[in-house]
Amino acid sequence: MAKKVLLIVGDYVEDYEAMVPFQAMGSVGIEVDAIAPDRKKGDVVPTAVHDFTGDQTYKELRGHNFAINKDFDSVNPEDYDGLYIAGGRSAEYIRLNDKVLSITKHFFEHNKPVAAICHGIQVLTTARVLAGRTLTAYVAVGPDIELAGGTWKNIPADQAIVDGNLVTSPAWPGHQAILKEFYKLLGITINL
């Protein structure tokens, strides 16, 4: 039976951090439902492309439209094997949605696999599920992790950290690492 993963996004989610995991997970047979607060199946959210151009922070450019394929209001987290939280600017405001926090807490309370990348970790800090955990995130989110009772590790952007049912990566260059570990947490083996 195929695994089901819930992908949480919002307006101005980082383009790669929504598109790449959605397509990659689908390519190995995972059923992925992409949701965003106040969105229904068939709606889209705008994405942003974050690029590093030598400034003190990333530059944000308008990306693609990302299609939502599941009604937010009808989601039941019990129907899913794993949760993937994309990063980008969306994380700073979707973390204010009570249902997003409730969904996130469900996966930790039931020890189901969770992947979060870049600023997506802001959802985890607000859900208060990081006490005693070691993880990574975009460098500007590191202090938030510490304030939420976790231990932040500053690792290269193409790597990931696993702590129990949680896998995190600092930014989109870490897709290969975070997805490889997320598949393991889901019990998926890919034989070449």
TORSE-777687 format. One record per residue: x, y, z of N, C-alpha, C, O, CB in turn; residue number from 1; chain. Coordinates in Angstrom, 1 decimal. Glycine has a CB too. Layout:
KERO     n.c1     n.c2     n.c3    ca.c1    ca.c2    ca.c3     c.c1     c.c2     c.c3     o.c1     o.c2     o.c3    cb.c1    cb.c2    cb.c3     i   ch
KERO        X        Y        Z        X        Y        Z        X        Y        Z        X        Y        Z        X        Y        Z   NUM    A
...
***
This chain:
KERO     n.c1     n.c2     n.c3    ca.c1    ca.c2    ca.c3     c.c1     c.c2     c.c3     o.c1     o.c2     o.c3    cb.c1    cb.c2    cb.c3     i   ch
KERO      0.8     -1.2      0.0      0.0      0.0      0.0      0.9      1.2      0.0      1.9      1.3      0.8     -1.0      0.0      1.2     1    A
KERO      0.5      2.2     -0.8      1.3      3.4     -1.0      1.3      4.2      0.3      0.3      4.3      1.0      0.8      4.3     -2.1     2    A
KERO      2.4      4.9      0.6      2.5      5.8      1.7      1.8      7.1      1.3      1.8      7.5      0.2      3.9      6.1      2.2     3    A
KERO      1.2      7.8      2.4      0.6      9.1      2.1      1.3     10.1      3.0      1.5      9.9      4.2     -0.9      9.0      2.5     4    A
KERO      1.6     11.2      2.3      2.3     12.3      3.0      1.5     13.6      2.8      1.0     13.9      1.8      3.8     12.5      2.5     5    A
KERO      1.5     14.4      3.9      0.8     15.7      3.9      1.9     16.7      3.7      2.9     16.8      4.5      0.0     15.9      5.2     6    A
KERO      1.8     17.6      2.7      2.8     18.6      2.5      2.1     20.0      2.8      1.1     20.3      2.2      3.3     18.6      1.0     7    A
KERO      2.6     20.7      3.8      2.1     22.0      4.2      2.8     23.1      3.5      4.1     23.2      3.7      2.0     22.1      5.7     8    A
KERO      2.1     24.0      2.8      2.7     25.2      2.2      1.8     26.4      2.5      0.8     26.3      3.3      2.8     25.0      0.6     9    A
KERO      2.1     27.5      1.9      1.3     28.7      2.1      1.8     29.7      1.0      2.8     29.4      0.3      1.4     29.3      3.5    10    A
KERO      1.2     30.9      1.0      1.6     31.9      0.0      3.1     32.2      0.2      3.6     32.5      1.3      0.8     33.2      0.2    11    A
KERO      3.8     32.3     -0.9      5.2     32.6     -0.9      6.1     31.5     -0.2      7.1     31.8      0.3      5.5     33.9     -0.3    12    A
KERO      5.6     30.3     -0.3      6.5     29.1      0.1      7.7     29.2     -0.9      7.6     29.7     -2.0      5.7     27.8      0.0    13    A
KERO      8.8     28.7     -0.4     10.0     28.7     -1.3      9.7     27.7     -2.4      9.4     26.6     -2.2     11.3     28.3     -0.5    14    A
KERO      9.9     28.2     -3.7      9.5     27.4     -4.8     10.1     26.0     -4.8      9.4     25.0     -4.9     10.0     28.1     -6.1    15    A
KERO     11.4     25.9     -4.7     12.0     24.5     -4.7     11.6     23.7     -3.6     11.5     22.5     -3.7     13.6     24.7     -4.7    16    A
KERO     11.3     24.3     -2.4     11.0     23.6     -1.2      9.6     23.0     -1.2      9.2     22.2     -0.4     11.2     24.4      0.0    17    A
KERO      8.8     23.5     -2.2      7.4     22.9     -2.4      7.5     21.9     -3.6      7.1     20.8     -3.6      6.4     24.0     -2.6    18    A
KERO      8.0     22.5     -4.7      8.0     21.7     -6.0      8.8     20.4     -6.0      8.3     19.4     -6.3      8.5     22.6     -7.1    19    A
KERO     10.0     20.5     -5.5     10.9     19.4     -5.5     10.4     18.2     -4.7     10.4     17.1     -5.2     12.3     19.8     -5.1    20    A
KERO     10.1     18.4     -3.4      9.6     17.3     -2.6      8.3     16.7     -3.1      8.1     15.5     -3.1      9.5     17.7     -1.1    21    A
KERO      7.4     17.6     -3.6      6.1     17.1     -4.1      6.4     16.2     -5.3      5.8     15.1     -5.4      5.2     18.3     -4.6    22    A
KERO      7.2     16.6     -6.2      7.5     15.8     -7.4      8.3     14.6     -7.1      8.1     13.5     -7.6      8.2     16.7     -8.5    23    A
KERO      9.3     14.8     -6.3     10.2     13.6     -5.9      9.5     12.5     -5.2      9.6     11.4     -5.5     11.4     14.1     -5.1    24    A
KERO      8.7     12.9     -4.2      7.9     11.9     -3.5      6.9     11.2     -4.4      6.8     10.0     -4.3      7.2     12.5     -2.3    25    A
KERO      6.3     11.9     -5.3      5.4     11.3     -6.2      6.1     10.4     -7.2      5.5      9.4     -7.6      4.7     12.4     -7.0    26    A
KERO      7.3     10.6     -7.5      8.1      9.8     -8.4      8.4      8.4     -7.9      8.7      7.5     -8.6      9.3     10.5     -8.9    27    A
KERO      8.4      8.3     -6.5      8.6      7.0     -5.9      7.4      6.3     -5.4      7.4      5.4     -4.6      9.6      7.1     -4.8    28    A
KERO      6.2      6.9     -5.8      4.9      6.3     -5.5      4.2      6.7     -4.2      3.2      6.2     -3.8      5.1      4.8     -5.4    29    A
KERO      4.8      7.8     -3.6      4.1      8.3     -2.4      3.0      9.2     -2.9      3.1     10.0     -3.8      5.1      9.1     -1.5    30    A
KERO      1.8      9.0     -2.2      0.7      9.9     -2.5      0.9     11.2     -1.6      0.9     11.1     -0.4     -0.7      9.2     -2.2    31    A
KERO      1.0     12.3     -2.3      1.3     13.6     -1.6      0.0     14.5     -1.7     -0.4     14.8     -2.8      2.5     14.3     -2.2    32    A
KERO     -0.5     14.9     -0.6     -1.5     15.9     -0.6     -0.9     17.2     -0.1     -0.4     17.3      1.0     -2.7     15.5      0.4    33    A
KERO     -1.0     18.2     -1.0     -0.5     19.6     -0.7     -1.7     20.4     -0.2     -2.7     20.6     -0.9      0.2     20.2     -1.9    34    A
KERO     -1.5     21.0      1.0     -2.5     21.9      1.6     -1.9     23.2      1.9     -0.7     23.4      2.1     -3.1     21.2      2.8    35    A
KERO     -2.8     24.2      2.0     -2.5     25.5      2.6     -3.7     26.1      3.2     -4.8     25.9      2.8     -2.0     26.5      1.4    36    A
KERO     -3.5     26.8      4.3     -4.6     27.4      5.0     -5.5     28.2      4.1     -5.0     29.0      3.2     -4.2     28.3      6.2    37    A
KERO     -6.8     28.1      4.2     -7.8     28.9      3.4     -7.7     28.6      2.0     -8.2     29.3      1.1     -7.5     30.4      3.6    38    A
KERO     -7.2     27.4      1.6     -7.2     27.0      0.2     -7.9     25.7      0.0     -8.0     24.8      0.9     -5.7     26.9     -0.3    39    A
KERO     -8.5     25.5     -1.2     -9.2     24.3     -1.6     -8.5     23.6     -2.7     -7.6     24.2     -3.4    -10.7     24.6     -1.9    40    A
KERO     -8.8     22.4     -2.9     -8.3     21.6     -4.1     -8.5     22.4     -5.3     -9.6     22.9     -5.6     -8.9     20.2     -4.2    41    A
KERO     -7.5     22.6     -6.1     -7.6     23.3     -7.4     -7.1     24.8     -7.3     -6.8     25.4     -8.3     -9.0     23.3     -7.8    42    A
KERO     -7.0     25.3     -6.0     -6.4     26.6     -5.8     -4.9     26.6     -6.0     -4.3     25.5     -6.1     -6.8     27.2     -4.4    43    A
KERO     -4.3     27.7     -6.1     -2.8     27.8     -6.1     -2.3     28.7     -5.1     -3.0     29.6     -4.6     -2.3     28.2     -7.6    44    A
KERO     -1.0     28.5     -4.7     -0.3     29.5     -3.9      0.8     30.0     -4.7      1.5     29.3     -5.5      0.1     28.9     -2.5    45    A
KERO      1.2     31.3     -4.6      2.3     31.8     -5.3      3.6     31.4     -4.5      3.6     31.2     -3.3      2.3     33.4     -5.3    46    A
KERO      4.6     31.1     -5.3      5.9     30.7     -4.6      6.9     31.8     -4.8      6.7     32.8     -5.6      6.4     29.4     -5.2    47    A
KERO      8.0     31.7     -4.0      9.1     32.6     -4.1     10.4     31.8     -4.3     10.6     30.8     -3.8      9.2     33.6     -2.9    48    A
KERO     11.3     32.4     -5.1     12.6     31.8     -5.3     13.6     32.5     -4.5     13.7     33.8     -4.6     13.0     31.8     -6.8    49    A
KERO     14.3     31.8     -3.6     15.3     32.4     -2.7     16.6     32.1     -3.3     17.0     31.0     -3.5     15.1     31.9     -1.3    50    A
KERO     17.4     33.2     -3.5     18.7     33.0     -4.1     19.7     33.8     -3.3     19.4     34.8     -2.7     18.7     33.4     -5.6    51    A
KERO     20.9     33.3     -3.2     22.0     33.9     -2.5     22.9     34.7     -3.4     23.5     34.0     -4.3     22.7     32.9     -1.6    52    A
KERO     22.9     36.0     -3.3     23.7     36.8     -4.3     24.8     37.7     -3.6     25.2     38.6     -4.2     22.7     37.7     -5.0    53    A
KERO     25.2     37.3     -2.4     26.2     38.0     -1.7     25.8     39.0     -0.7     26.6     39.6      0.0     27.1     38.8     -2.7    54    A
KERO     24.4     39.2     -0.6     23.9     40.1      0.4     23.9     39.3      1.8     24.2     38.2      1.8     22.5     40.5      0.1    55    A
KERO     23.5     40.0      2.8     23.5     39.4      4.1     22.4     38.4      4.3     22.5     37.6      5.2     23.4     40.5      5.2    56    A
KERO     21.4     38.4      3.4     20.4     37.4      3.4     20.0     37.1      2.0     20.6     37.7      1.1     19.1     37.9      4.2    57    A
KERO     19.1     36.2      1.8     18.7     35.8      0.4     17.9     36.9     -0.2     17.3     37.7      0.4     18.0     34.5      0.5    58    A
KERO     17.9     36.8     -1.6     17.1     37.7     -2.4     15.8     36.9     -2.7     15.9     35.7     -3.1     17.8     38.2     -3.7    59    A
KERO     14.7     37.5     -2.7     13.4     36.8     -3.0     12.8     37.3     -4.3     12.6     38.5     -4.5     12.4     37.0     -1.8    60    A
KERO     12.6     36.4     -5.2     12.0     36.7     -6.5     10.7     35.9     -6.6     10.6     34.8     -6.0     13.0     36.3     -7.6    61    A
KERO      9.8     36.3     -7.4      8.5     35.6     -7.6      8.8     34.3     -8.4      9.5     34.3     -9.4      7.5     36.5     -8.4    62    A
KERO      8.2     33.2     -7.9      8.4     31.9     -8.5      7.1     31.5     -9.3      6.5     32.4     -9.9      8.7     30.9     -7.5    63    A
KERO      6.8     30.3     -9.3      5.7     29.7    -10.0      4.4     29.7     -9.1      4.5     30.1     -7.9      6.0     28.3    -10.4    64    A
KERO      3.3     29.3     -9.7      2.1     29.0     -8.9      2.2     27.5     -8.6      2.5     26.7     -9.4      0.8     29.4     -9.7    65    A
KERO      1.9     27.2     -7.3      2.0     25.8     -6.9      0.5     25.3     -6.6     -0.2     26.0     -5.9      2.9     25.6     -5.6    66    A
KERO      0.1     24.2     -7.2     -1.2     23.8     -7.1     -1.5     23.0     -5.8     -0.7     22.2     -5.4     -1.5     22.9     -8.3    67    A
KERO     -2.6     23.4     -5.2     -3.1     22.7     -4.0     -4.0     21.6     -4.5     -4.9     21.8     -5.3     -3.9     23.7     -3.0    68    A
KERO     -3.8     20.4     -3.9     -4.6     19.2     -4.4     -5.5     18.6     -3.3     -6.0     17.5     -3.5     -3.7     18.2     -5.0    69    A
KERO     -5.6     19.3     -2.2     -6.5     18.8     -1.1     -7.1     20.0     -0.4     -6.4     21.0     -0.1     -5.7     17.8     -0.2    70    A
KERO     -8.4     19.9     -0.1     -9.0     21.0      0.7     -8.4     21.0      2.1     -8.4     20.0      2.8    -10.5     20.8      0.8    71    A
KERO     -7.9     22.2      2.5     -7.3     22.3      3.9     -8.3     21.9      5.0     -8.0     21.2      5.9     -6.9     23.8      4.1    72    A
KERO     -9.6     22.4      4.8    -10.5     22.1      5.9    -10.9     20.7      6.1    -11.4     20.3      7.1    -11.8     22.9      5.6    73    A
KERO    -10.7     19.9      5.0    -11.1     18.4      5.1    -10.0     17.5      5.5    -10.2     16.3      5.6    -11.6     18.0      3.8    74    A
KERO     -8.8     18.0      5.8     -7.6     17.2      6.1     -7.8     16.6      7.5     -8.1     17.2      8.5     -6.3     18.0      6.1    75    A
KERO     -7.5     15.2      7.6     -7.5     14.5      8.8     -6.1     13.9      9.0     -5.7     13.0      8.2     -8.6     13.4      8.9    76    A
KERO     -5.3     14.4      9.9     -3.9     13.9     10.0     -3.8     12.4     10.2     -2.7     11.8      9.9     -3.1     14.7     11.0    77    A
KERO     -4.8     11.8     10.7     -4.7     10.4     11.0     -4.7      9.6      9.7     -4.3      8.4      9.7     -6.0      9.9     11.7    78    A
KERO     -5.0     10.2      8.5     -5.0      9.5      7.2     -3.6      9.5      6.6     -3.4      8.9      5.5     -5.9     10.2      6.3    79    A
KERO     -2.6     10.1      7.3     -1.3     10.2      6.7     -0.2      9.5      7.5     -0.2      9.4      8.7     -0.9     11.7      6.6    80    A
KERO      0.8      9.0      6.7      2.0      8.4      7.3      3.1      9.3      7.6      3.9      9.0      8.5      2.5      7.3      6.3    81    A
KERO      3.1     10.5      7.0      4.2     11.4      7.3      3.8     12.9      7.0      2.8     13.1      6.3      5.4     11.1      6.5    82    A
KERO      4.6     13.8      7.5      4.3     15.2      7.3      5.6     15.9      6.7      6.7     15.6      7.2      3.9     15.9      8.6    83    A
KERO      5.4     16.7      5.7      6.5     17.5      5.2      6.2     19.0      5.2      5.1     19.4      4.7      6.9     17.0      3.7    84    A
KERO      7.0     19.8      5.9      6.7     21.2      6.0      7.8     22.0      5.2      9.0     22.0      5.5      6.7     21.7      7.5    85    A
KERO      7.3     22.6      4.2      8.1     23.4      3.3      8.5     24.7      3.9      7.8     25.2      4.9      7.5     23.6      1.9    86    A
KERO      9.6     25.3      3.4     10.1     26.6      4.0      9.6     27.8      3.2      8.7     27.8      2.4     11.5     26.6      4.1    87    A
KERO     10.4     28.9      3.3     10.0     30.1      2.7      9.3     31.0      3.6      9.1     30.7      4.8      9.2     29.8      1.4    88    A
KERO      8.8     32.2      3.1      8.2     33.2      3.9      6.9     32.7      4.5      6.4     33.1      5.5      7.9     34.4      3.1    89    A
KERO      6.2     31.7      3.8      4.9     31.2      4.3      5.0     30.7      5.7      4.0     30.8      6.4      4.4     30.1      3.3    90    A
KERO      6.1     30.1      6.1      6.1     29.5      7.4      5.9     30.5      8.5      5.3     30.1      9.6      7.5     28.8      7.6    91    A
KERO      6.3     31.7      8.4      6.2     32.7      9.4      4.7     33.0      9.7      4.4     33.5     10.8      6.9     34.0      9.1    92    A
KERO      3.8     32.8      8.8      2.4     33.1      9.0      1.5     31.9      9.1      0.5     31.9      9.8      1.9     34.1      8.0    93    A
KERO      1.9     30.8      8.4      1.0     29.6      8.6      1.2     29.0     10.0      0.3     28.3     10.4      1.4     28.5      7.5    94    A
KERO      2.3     29.3     10.6      2.4     28.9     12.0      1.5     29.5     13.0      1.4     29.1     14.1      3.9     29.1     12.5    95    A
KERO      0.8     30.6     12.5     -0.2     31.2     13.3     -1.6     30.6     13.2     -2.6     31.0     13.9     -0.3     32.7     13.0    96    A
KERO     -1.7     29.6     12.3     -3.0     28.9     12.1     -3.1     27.7     13.1     -2.3     26.8     13.1     -3.1     28.4     10.6    97    A
KERO     -4.2     27.7     13.9     -4.3     26.7     14.9     -4.4     25.3     14.3     -3.9     24.3     14.9     -5.6     26.9     15.7    98    A
KERO     -5.0     25.1     13.1     -5.1     23.8     12.5     -3.8     23.3     12.1     -3.4     22.1     12.2     -6.1     23.8     11.4    99    A
KERO     -2.9     24.2     11.5     -1.6     23.8     11.1     -0.8     23.3     12.4     -0.1     22.3     12.3     -0.8     25.0     10.5   100    A
KERO     -1.0     24.0     13.5     -0.3     23.6     14.7     -0.8     22.2     15.2     -0.1     21.4     15.7     -0.4     24.6     15.8   101    A
KERO     -2.1     22.1     15.2     -2.8     20.8     15.6     -2.3     19.6     14.7     -2.0     18.6     15.3     -4.3     20.9     15.5   102    A
KERO     -2.3     19.8     13.4     -1.8     18.8     12.5     -0.3     18.4     12.9      0.0     17.3     13.0     -1.9     19.3     11.0   103    A
KERO      0.5     19.4     13.1      1.9     19.2     13.4      2.1     18.4     14.7      2.8     17.5     14.7      2.7     20.5     13.5   104    A
KERO      1.3     18.8     15.7      1.4     18.1     17.0      1.0     16.7     16.8      1.6     15.8     17.5      0.5     18.8     18.0   105    A
KERO      0.0     16.4     16.0     -0.5     15.0     15.8      0.7     14.1     15.4      0.8     13.0     15.9     -1.6     15.0     14.8   106    A
KERO      1.5     14.6     14.5      2.6     13.7     13.9      3.6     13.4     15.0      4.2     12.4     15.0      3.2     14.4     12.7   107    A
KERO      3.9     14.4     15.9      4.8     14.2     17.0      4.2     13.3     18.1      4.9     12.5     18.6      5.3     15.5     17.5   108    A
KERO      3.0     13.5     18.4      2.3     12.7     19.4      2.2     11.3     19.0      2.2     10.4     19.9      0.9     13.3     19.7   109    A
KERO      2.1     11.0     17.7      2.0      9.6     17.2      3.3      9.1     16.6      3.3      8.0     16.0      0.9      9.5     16.2   110    A
KERO      4.4      9.8     16.8      5.7      9.4     16.4      5.8      9.1     14.9      6.5      8.1     14.5      6.2      8.3     17.2   111    A
KERO      5.0      9.8     14.1      5.1      9.6     12.7      6.2     10.5     12.1      6.6     11.5     12.7      3.7     10.0     12.0   112    A
KERO      6.7     10.1     10.9      7.8     10.8     10.3      7.4     12.3     10.0      6.4     12.5      9.4      8.3     10.1      9.1   113    A
KERO      8.4     13.2     10.3      8.2     14.6      9.9      9.5     15.1      9.3     10.6     14.8      9.8      7.8     15.4     11.2   114    A
KERO      9.3     15.8      8.2     10.4     16.5      7.5     10.1     17.9      7.5      9.0     18.3      7.2     10.7     15.9      6.1   115    A
KERO     11.1     18.8      7.8     10.9     20.2      7.7     12.2     20.8      7.2     13.3     20.4      7.6     10.5     20.8      9.1   116    A
KERO     12.1     21.8      6.3     13.2     22.4      5.7     13.2     23.9      5.8     12.2     24.6      5.8     13.3     22.0      4.2   117    A
KERO     14.4     24.5      6.0     14.7     25.9      6.0     13.8     26.6      7.1     13.9     26.3      8.3     14.4     26.5      4.6   118    A
KERO     12.9     27.6      6.6     12.1     28.3      7.5     10.9     27.5      8.0     10.1     27.9      8.9     11.6     29.6      6.9   119    A
KERO     10.6     26.3      7.4      9.5     25.4      7.8      9.6     25.0      9.2      8.6     24.7      9.9      9.5     24.2      6.9   120    A
KERO     10.8     25.1      9.8     11.0     24.7     11.2     10.3     25.7     12.1     10.0     25.4     13.2     12.5     24.7     11.5   121    A
KERO     10.0     26.9     11.6      9.2     27.9     12.4      7.9     27.3     12.8      7.4     27.7     13.9      9.0     29.2     11.6   122    A
KERO      7.3     26.5     12.0      6.0     25.8     12.4      6.3     24.9     13.6      5.5     24.9     14.5      5.5     25.0     11.2   123    A
KERO      7.4     24.2     13.6      7.7     23.3     14.7      8.0     24.1     16.0      7.6     23.7     17.1      8.9     22.5     14.4   124    A
KERO      8.6     25.3     15.9      8.9     26.0     17.1      7.6     26.5     17.7      7.4     26.5     18.9      9.8     27.3     16.8   125    A
KERO      6.7     27.0     16.9      5.4     27.5     17.4      4.5     26.4     17.9      3.8     26.6     18.9      4.7     28.3     16.3   126    A
KERO      4.6     25.2     17.3      3.9     24.0     17.8      4.5     23.4     19.1      3.8     22.6     19.7      3.9     22.9     16.7   127    A
KERO      5.6     23.9     19.5      6.3     23.5     20.8      6.5     22.0     20.8      6.2     21.3     21.8      5.4     23.9     22.0   128    A
KERO      7.2     21.5     19.7      7.5     20.1     19.7      9.0     19.8     19.6      9.4     18.7     19.3      6.8     19.5     18.4   129    A
KERO      9.8     20.8     19.9     11.2     20.7     19.8     12.0     20.5     21.0     13.2     20.3     21.0     11.8     21.9     19.1   130    A
KERO     11.4     20.5     22.2     12.1     20.3     23.4     13.0     19.0     23.4     12.4     17.9     23.2     11.2     20.3     24.6   131    A
KERO     14.2     19.2     23.7     15.1     18.0     23.7     15.6     17.5     22.3     16.3     16.5     22.3     14.5     16.9     24.4   132    A
KERO     15.2     18.1     21.3     15.5     17.7     19.9     16.7     18.4     19.4     17.0     19.5     19.8     14.3     17.9     19.0   133    A
KERO     17.5     17.7     18.5     18.6     18.3     17.8     18.2     18.4     16.4     17.8     17.4     15.8     19.9     17.5     18.0   134    A
KERO     18.4     19.6     15.8     17.9     19.8     14.4     18.7     21.0     13.8     19.5     21.6     14.4     16.4     20.0     14.3   135    A
KERO     18.3     21.2     12.5     18.9     22.3     11.8     17.8     23.1     11.2     16.6     22.7     11.2     19.9     21.8     10.8   136    A
KERO     18.2     24.3     10.6     17.2     25.1      9.9     18.1     26.2      9.2     19.3     26.3      9.4     16.1     25.8     10.9   137    A
KERO     17.4     27.1      8.5     18.1     28.2      8.0     18.7     29.0      9.2     18.0     29.1     10.2     17.1     29.2      7.1   138    A
KERO     19.9     29.5      9.0     20.6     30.1     10.1     19.8     31.1     10.9     19.9     31.2     12.2     21.9     30.8      9.6   139    A
KERO     18.9     31.9     10.3     18.1     32.9     11.0     17.1     32.3     11.9     16.5     33.0     12.8     17.5     33.9     10.0   140    A
KERO     16.8     31.0     11.7     15.8     30.3     12.6     16.5     29.6     13.8     15.8     29.2     14.7     15.0     29.3     11.7   141    A
KERO     17.8     29.5     13.8     18.5     28.9     14.8     18.1     29.4     16.2     17.9     28.6     17.1     20.0     29.1     14.6   142    A
KERO     18.1     30.7     16.5     17.7     31.2     17.8     16.3     30.8     18.2     16.0     30.5     19.4     17.8     32.7     17.8   143    A
KERO     15.4     30.7     17.2     14.0     30.2     17.5     14.0     28.8     18.0     13.3     28.5     19.0     13.1     30.3     16.2   144    A
KERO     14.8     27.9     17.4     14.9     26.5     17.9     15.4     26.5     19.3     14.8     25.8     20.1     15.9     25.7     17.0   145    A
KERO     16.5     27.3     19.6     17.0     27.3     21.0     15.9     27.8     22.0     15.8     27.2     23.1     18.2     28.2     21.1   146    A
KERO     15.2     28.8     21.6     14.1     29.4     22.5     13.0     28.4     22.7     12.3     28.4     23.7     13.6     30.7     21.9   147    A
KERO     12.8     27.5     21.7     11.8     26.4     21.8     12.3     25.2     22.5     11.5     24.2     22.6     11.3     26.1     20.4   148    A
KERO     13.5     25.2     23.0     14.0     24.1     23.8     14.7     23.0     23.0     15.1     22.0     23.6     12.9     23.4     24.5   149    A
KERO     15.0     23.3     21.8     15.8     22.4     20.9     17.3     22.8     20.9     17.6     23.9     21.4     15.2     22.3     19.5   150    A
KERO     18.0     22.0     20.2     19.5     22.3     20.0     19.6     22.5     18.5     19.4     21.6     17.7     20.4     21.1     20.5   151    A
KERO     20.1     23.7     18.1     20.3     24.0     16.7     21.7     23.7     16.3     22.7     24.0     17.0     20.0     25.4     16.4   152    A
KERO     21.9     23.0     15.1     23.2     22.7     14.6     23.3     23.4     13.2     22.4     23.3     12.4     23.4     21.2     14.4   153    A
KERO     24.4     24.2     13.1     24.6     24.9     11.8     25.5     24.0     10.9     26.7     23.8     11.1     25.4     26.3     12.1   154    A
KERO     24.8     23.4     10.0     25.4     22.4      9.1     25.4     22.9      7.6     24.6     23.9      7.4     24.7     21.0      9.2   155    A
KERO     26.2     22.3      6.8     26.1     22.8      5.4     24.7     22.6      4.8     24.0     21.7      5.2     27.2     22.0      4.5   156    A
KERO     24.4     23.5      3.8     23.0     23.5      3.3     22.6     22.2      2.5     21.4     22.0      2.3     22.9     24.7      2.4   157    A
KERO     23.6     21.4      2.2     23.2     20.2      1.4     23.2     19.0      2.3     23.2     17.8      1.8     24.3     20.0      0.3   158    A
KERO     23.1     19.2      3.6     23.0     18.0      4.5     21.7     18.1      5.3     20.9     19.0      5.2     24.2     18.1      5.5   159    A
KERO     21.5     17.0      6.1     20.3     16.9      6.9     20.6     16.3      8.3     21.7     15.6      8.4     19.2     16.0      6.2   160    A
KERO     19.8     16.5      9.2     19.9     15.9     10.6     18.7     15.1     10.9     17.5     15.6     10.7     20.2     17.0     11.7   161    A
KERO     18.9     13.9     11.4     17.7     13.1     11.9     17.8     13.0     13.4     18.8     12.7     14.0     17.8     11.6     11.2   162    A
KERO     16.6     13.2     14.0     16.5     13.0     15.5     15.2     12.3     15.7     14.1     13.0     15.6     16.6     14.4     16.2   163    A
KERO     15.2     11.0     15.9     14.0     10.2     16.1     13.2     10.3     14.8     13.6      9.9     13.7     13.2     10.8     17.3   164    A
KERO     11.9     10.7     14.9     11.0     10.8     13.8     11.1     12.0     12.9     10.4     12.3     12.0      9.6     10.6     14.3   165    A
KERO     12.1     12.9     13.3     12.2     14.2     12.6     13.5     14.3     11.8     14.6     13.9     12.3     12.2     15.3     13.7   166    A
KERO     13.4     14.8     10.6     14.5     15.1      9.7     14.4     16.5      9.2     13.3     16.9      8.8     14.6     14.1      8.5   167    A
KERO     15.5     17.2      9.3     15.5     18.6      9.0     16.8     18.9      8.1     17.8     18.2      8.1     15.5     19.5     10.2   168    A
KERO     16.6     20.0      7.3     17.7     20.5      6.4     17.7     22.0      6.4     16.6     22.6      6.5     17.7     19.8      5.0   169    A
KERO     18.8     22.7      6.3     18.8     24.1      6.4     18.3     24.8      5.1     17.8     26.0      5.3     20.2     24.5      6.5   170    A
KERO     18.3     24.2      4.0     17.8     24.9      2.8     17.7     24.0      1.6     18.0     22.8      1.7     18.8     26.1      2.4   171    A
KERO     17.1     24.5      0.5     16.8     23.6     -0.7     18.0     22.9     -1.2     17.8     21.8     -1.9     16.3     24.5     -1.7   172    A
KERO     19.3     23.3     -1.1     20.3     22.4     -1.6     20.4     21.0     -0.8     21.0     20.1     -1.3     21.7     23.1     -1.4   173    A
KERO     19.6     20.9      0.3     19.6     19.7      1.0     18.5     18.7      0.7     18.3     17.7      1.4     19.4     20.0      2.5   174    A
KERO     17.8     18.9     -0.5     16.7     18.0     -0.9     17.2     16.6     -0.9     16.4     15.7     -0.4     16.2     18.4     -2.2   175    A
KERO     18.3     16.3     -1.5     18.7     14.9     -1.6     18.9     14.2     -0.3     18.5     13.1      0.0     20.0     14.7     -2.5   176    A
KERO     19.5     15.0      0.6     19.8     14.4      2.0     18.5     14.3      2.8     18.3     13.3      3.4     20.7     15.3      2.7   177    A
KERO     17.6     15.3      2.8     16.4     15.2      3.6     15.4     14.2      3.1     14.8     13.5      3.8     15.7     16.6      3.7   178    A
KERO     15.3     14.1      1.7     14.4     13.1      1.2     14.9     11.7      1.4     14.1     10.8      1.7     14.2     13.4     -0.3   179    A
KERO     16.2     11.5      1.2     16.7     10.2      1.5     16.4      9.7      2.9     16.0      8.6      3.1     18.3     10.2      1.3   180    A
KERO     16.6     10.6      3.9     16.3     10.2      5.3     14.8     10.1      5.6     14.4      9.3      6.3     17.0     11.3      6.2   181    A
KERO     14.0     11.0      4.9     12.6     10.9      5.1     12.0      9.6      4.6     11.2      9.0      5.2     11.9     12.1      4.4   182    A
KERO     12.5      9.2      3.4     12.1      7.9      2.9     12.4      6.7      3.9     11.6      5.9      4.1     12.8      7.6      1.6   183    A
KERO     13.6      6.8      4.5     13.9      5.8      5.5     12.9      5.8      6.7     12.5      4.8      7.1     15.4      6.0      6.0   184    A
KERO     12.6      7.0      7.2     11.7      7.1      8.3     10.3      6.6      7.9      9.6      6.0      8.7     11.6      8.6      8.7   185    A
KERO      9.9      6.7      6.6      8.6      6.2      6.2      8.7      4.7      5.9      7.7      4.1      5.7      8.2      6.9      4.9   186    A
KERO      9.9      4.1      6.0     10.0      2.7      5.7     10.1      2.3      4.3      9.8      1.2      3.9      8.9      1.9      6.3   187    A
KERO     10.5      3.3      3.4     10.6      3.1      2.0     12.1      2.8      1.7     13.0      3.5      2.1     10.1      4.4      1.2   188    A
KERO     12.3      1.7      0.9     13.6      1.3      0.5     13.6      1.4     -1.1     12.7      0.9     -1.7     14.0     -0.1      0.9   189    A
KERO     14.6      2.1     -1.6     14.8      2.2     -3.0     16.0      1.4     -3.4     17.1      1.7     -3.0     14.9      3.7     -3.4   190    A
KERO     15.8      0.4     -4.2     16.9     -0.5     -4.7     17.3     -0.1     -6.1     16.4      0.0     -7.0     16.5     -2.0     -4.6   191    A
KERO     18.5      0.1     -6.3     19.0      0.5     -7.6     19.7     -0.7     -8.3     20.2     -0.5     -9.4     20.0      1.6     -7.5   192    A
***
